[in-house]
Amino acid sequence: MLLLVGLGNPGSKYGRTRHNIGFRVAEFAAQRLGAPLDSTRWNTLVGQGRAGTAQVAVLLPQTFMNLSGEPVGHAARFWKVEPGGVVVVHDDLDLEFGRLQVKIGGGDGGHNGLKSLNQHLGSKDYVRIRFGIGRPTQGWDPSDYVLGKFDGDEENQLEELIPRAAEAAVTALSQGALAAMNQFNGKAAVKTK
């Protein structure tokens, strides 16, 4: 079993915020994996499907971002998944809007969801699909920015970017992190028209 985790906050109030891009990408990937998010366990929405020959559980923690690691830790222990078998999709302030970076391990960059995962998985050595949301303009508090909604132009671009990020996650699950890095890292965020 492998785990695909989308990070975000539950509830319609947060649905279209920058902090919830992990949920949106994981939901799209769940469709590709044939993993309907139709059950609840450990305070997370869960769907099970396949990536190539591997069984995959897709998780959307419903604990709010700061406590995301707790249900993921429960799932990892239940299915005996090592950190290297966990793929996490999350928003990242340090990447320009729409840019993807696939990596293994690293710091949390002040991201409370990653801090919680590190604590509850007991490791930083899981695969990350970092989805760039860019930095706020001068004077805009980062907390307010990540909980704000994408603007109209960004939302239009997400129609192309979310499937691309979901493909990166599916590639990491089915072919490994290195294959996903080679295919998705360093590429332009949005195709120029």
C-alpha positions as CSV (number, residue, x, y, z in Angstrom):
1,M,0.0,0.0,0.0
2,L,1.1,3.5,-0.8
3,L,-0.4,6.8,0.5
4,L,-1.3,9.9,-1.4
5,V,-2.1,12.7,1.0
6,G,-3.6,16.1,0.0
7,L,-3.1,18.8,2.6
8,G,-5.9,21.4,3.2
9,N,-8.6,22.5,5.6
10,P,-12.1,20.9,5.7
11,G,-15.3,22.9,4.9
12,S,-16.6,25.0,2.0
13,K,-15.2,28.2,3.6
14,Y,-11.6,27.0,2.7
15,G,-12.4,25.0,-0.5
16,R,-10.9,27.5,-3.0
17,T,-8.1,28.9,-0.8
18,R,-4.4,28.7,-1.7
19,H,-3.8,26.5,1.4
20,N,-6.3,23.9,-0.1
21,I,-4.5,23.2,-3.4
22,G,-3.3,19.9,-1.9
23,F,-6.9,18.8,-1.5
24,R,-7.8,19.8,-5.0
25,V,-4.9,18.0,-6.6
26,A,-5.4,14.8,-4.5
27,E,-9.1,14.8,-5.4
28,F,-8.2,15.0,-9.1
29,A,-5.6,12.3,-8.7
30,A,-8.1,10.1,-6.8
31,Q,-10.3,10.1,-10.0
32,R,-7.3,9.0,-12.1
33,L,-6.5,6.2,-9.6
34,G,-10.1,4.9,-9.4
35,A,-10.1,5.8,-5.7
36,P,-13.5,7.4,-4.8
37,L,-13.2,9.4,-1.6
38,D,-16.2,7.7,-0.2
39,S,-15.3,6.6,3.3
40,T,-14.1,8.2,6.5
41,R,-11.5,6.8,8.8
42,W,-9.1,8.3,11.4
43,N,-10.8,11.7,10.8
44,T,-9.8,11.7,7.1
45,L,-11.6,11.1,3.8
46,V,-10.2,7.9,2.3
47,G,-10.4,6.3,-1.2
48,Q,-8.6,3.3,-2.4
49,G,-7.4,2.6,-5.9
50,R,-4.3,1.6,-8.0
51,A,-1.3,3.2,-9.5
52,G,0.3,0.7,-11.8
53,T,0.6,-2.5,-9.8
54,A,0.5,-0.7,-6.4
55,Q,-2.5,-0.3,-4.2
56,V,-3.0,3.3,-3.1
57,A,-5.0,5.0,-0.4
58,V,-5.8,8.7,-1.0
59,L,-6.3,10.7,2.2
60,L,-7.7,14.1,2.8
61,P,-7.3,14.8,6.5
62,Q,-10.3,16.6,8.1
63,T,-8.4,17.8,11.2
64,F,-7.4,21.2,9.8
65,M,-3.9,21.8,8.5
66,N,-2.0,22.1,11.8
67,L,-3.1,18.6,12.8
68,S,-2.9,16.8,9.4
69,G,-0.1,14.4,10.6
70,E,-2.2,12.6,13.2
71,P,-4.6,10.9,10.8
72,V,-1.8,10.3,8.3
73,G,0.3,8.7,11.0
74,H,-2.7,6.4,11.9
75,A,-3.1,5.3,8.3
76,A,0.7,4.7,7.8
77,R,0.8,2.5,10.9
78,F,-2.4,0.6,10.0
79,W,-1.2,-0.2,6.5
80,K,2.5,-0.4,7.6
81,V,3.6,2.2,5.1
82,E,7.2,3.5,5.5
83,P,7.7,7.3,4.9
84,G,9.1,6.6,1.5
85,G,5.7,5.2,0.5
86,V,3.9,8.5,1.3
87,V,3.3,11.2,-1.3
88,V,2.1,14.5,0.0
89,V,0.7,17.3,-2.1
90,H,0.9,20.8,-0.5
91,D,1.0,24.5,-1.3
92,D,4.4,26.3,-1.2
93,L,5.0,30.0,-0.8
94,D,8.6,29.7,-2.0
95,L,7.7,28.6,-5.5
96,E,6.1,30.9,-8.1
97,F,2.4,30.3,-8.8
98,G,1.8,27.0,-10.6
99,R,5.4,25.8,-10.5
100,L,5.8,22.2,-9.3
101,Q,8.7,20.6,-7.5
102,V,8.9,16.9,-6.6
103,K,11.3,16.2,-3.9
104,I,12.0,13.7,-1.1
105,G,12.4,15.1,2.4
106,G,13.6,18.5,3.4
107,G,12.5,21.2,5.9
108,D,9.0,22.3,6.6
109,G,9.5,25.9,5.4
110,G,7.1,27.1,8.2
111,H,4.3,24.9,6.7
112,N,2.3,23.7,9.7
113,G,0.9,20.7,7.8
114,L,4.4,19.5,7.1
115,K,5.5,20.1,10.7
116,S,2.6,17.9,11.8
117,L,3.4,15.2,9.3
118,N,7.1,15.2,10.3
119,Q,6.1,14.7,13.9
120,H,3.5,11.9,13.3
121,L,5.4,10.0,10.6
122,G,8.6,10.3,12.7
123,S,10.5,11.2,9.5
124,K,10.9,13.9,6.8
125,D,11.7,11.3,4.2
126,Y,8.4,11.2,2.3
127,V,7.8,12.4,-1.2
128,R,6.5,15.9,-1.6
129,I,4.7,17.5,-4.6
130,R,5.2,21.2,-3.9
131,F,2.7,23.3,-5.7
132,G,3.8,27.0,-6.0
133,I,1.4,29.6,-4.8
134,G,3.9,32.5,-4.8
135,R,4.6,35.0,-2.1
136,P,2.2,37.7,-0.9
137,T,2.9,41.3,-1.8
138,Q,4.6,43.5,0.8
139,G,2.5,44.1,3.9
140,W,0.2,41.1,3.3
141,D,0.4,38.6,6.2
142,P,1.4,35.2,4.9
143,S,-1.3,33.5,7.0
144,D,-4.0,35.7,5.5
145,Y,-2.5,35.1,2.0
146,V,-2.6,31.3,2.2
147,L,-6.1,31.4,3.5
148,G,-7.2,33.7,0.7
149,K,-8.7,32.6,-2.5
150,F,-6.9,32.4,-5.9
151,D,-7.7,35.4,-8.1
152,G,-9.8,34.9,-11.3
153,D,-6.8,34.6,-13.6
154,E,-5.1,32.1,-11.3
155,E,-8.3,30.1,-11.0
156,N,-8.5,29.8,-14.8
157,Q,-4.9,28.6,-15.0
158,L,-5.6,26.0,-12.3
159,E,-7.8,24.1,-14.9
160,E,-4.5,23.1,-16.5
161,L,-2.2,23.1,-13.5
162,I,-4.3,20.8,-11.2
163,P,-4.3,17.9,-13.7
164,R,-0.6,18.4,-14.2
165,A,0.1,18.3,-10.5
166,A,-2.1,15.2,-10.2
167,E,-0.1,13.6,-13.0
168,A,3.1,14.3,-11.0
169,A,1.6,12.6,-8.0
170,V,0.4,9.6,-10.0
171,T,3.9,9.3,-11.6
172,A,5.6,9.4,-8.2
173,L,3.3,6.6,-7.0
174,S,3.5,4.4,-10.1
175,Q,7.1,5.0,-11.3
176,G,8.8,6.5,-8.3
177,A,9.9,9.9,-7.1
178,L,12.9,10.1,-9.5
179,A,10.8,9.6,-12.6
180,A,8.4,12.3,-11.3
181,M,11.3,14.7,-10.6
182,N,12.7,14.1,-14.1
183,Q,9.4,14.7,-15.8
184,F,8.0,17.7,-13.7
185,N,10.8,19.6,-12.0
186,G,12.1,22.7,-13.7
187,K,9.4,23.0,-16.2
188,A,7.4,26.2,-16.9
189,A,4.5,26.7,-14.6
190,V,2.0,27.5,-17.4
191,K,2.4,27.0,-21.1
192,T,2.7,30.3,-22.9
193,K,0.0,30.8,-25.6
